[in-house]
Amino acid sequence: MLYSLLYPLSEDYGLFNLFRYLTFRTGGALFTSFLISFLCGPSIIGWLKVRQKKGQPIREEGPEGHLLTKQGTPTMGGFLILLGLSLSTLLWMDLSSPYVWACLVVTSGFGVIGFLDDYRKVTKSSSAGVSGKVKLVLEILVALAAVLIITAAAEPEARDMLALPFIKDTMINLGVFFIPFAIFVIVGSSNSVNLTDGLDGLAIMPVIIAAATFAFISYLVGNAIYADYLQVTYVPGTGELAVFCAAIIGAGLGFLWYNAPPAMIFMGDTGSLSLGGAIGTVAVIAKHEIVLAIVGGLFVLETVSVVVQVVSFKLTGKRVFRMAPIHHHYEKKGWAEPTIVIRFWIIALLLALVGLATLKLR
């Protein structure tokens, strides 16, 4: 909005020429989303406490200490993130870019799905929310709408292509399978973050790290000179996604202020589903879907732990982990919550560095 309104005035007022630069708008988006999330936090948390009373229902089979310390903490804190993210995006991004709207479709759509799930859990005082099948169908429909926007805006020669990390000048033409593949990436990313969100601050910092990584990737991929130098696929218009990712970072930091142990609020499905979907959408647009699996390797690990646990129990009647997702396994082993959280943050940071290395190692 500010770009559309103020940049045209740069011919008369040189100061407004700043809005031409992605770096300036990226910084503006980060600080704006942080301030919105940070300043609105106390009032939103207070309102949710009054409305929810008992807070988020906690899994009864969870670790004993977890049950005692988490009772009464309100959920739906993702609304705080979405507020800062959405307003900052609308203020600082070039709204003529279809990629902006693809990202907002997923972020807001998945946010609504997550809200419905959180609302059902709170009102029914149960950890079981909306049916998994219903959520999955809704997520696929939202992701489909976003993918159609992305494919319509993409350059024809790269529209259905899958780029491979570590290998230069090699892309796989997925053809008609690109749309279901892209939907899988977005929905999978969303639910992986959702599974990771189980301890204070555990999910939000890896999301911030992934967003920072893809802000950098998007900027490089959207610049013809850098893309040619790094021998990655040039995708015109993806530079704007750096602004979107910066808004995620800022809103996430504002939320982390209140989500740090002991958490004053949980993001709930409202936040985890929308943030995971947002990161997945950026990866699809930037043609770095496989790199997402590296950068978001912590989310992949959490998901795999659940799959392994379920498959093992159904086939053998035995559990591989004391509890899944895997962060609860370490809780059951006696690790302190901050220890688990910080160590998982370290893993997320290292994986992000490996993901960035794919830009040069070709």
Protein Blocks (a to p, Z undefined) as FASTA:
>chain_A
ZZmmmmmmmmmmmmlmmmmpmklmmmmmmmmmmmmmmmmmmmmmmmmmmmnonopaddfk
bcfklmmmmgopaghklmmmmmmmmmmmmmmmcfkbmklmmmmmmmmmmmmmmmmmmmmm
mmnopabdcdfklmmmmmmmmmmmmmmmmmmmpcfklmmpccdehiahiacdekjmlmmm
mmmmmmmmmmmmmmmmmbghklmmmmmmmmmmmmmmmmmmmpmklmmmnopacdehklmm
mmmmmmmmmmmmmmmmmmpccdfbdfbjmlmmmmmmmmmmmmmmnopmkmmmmmmmmmmm
mmmmmmmmmmmmmmnopafbfbdcfklmmmmnopafklmmmmmmmmmmmmmmmmmmmmmm
ZZ
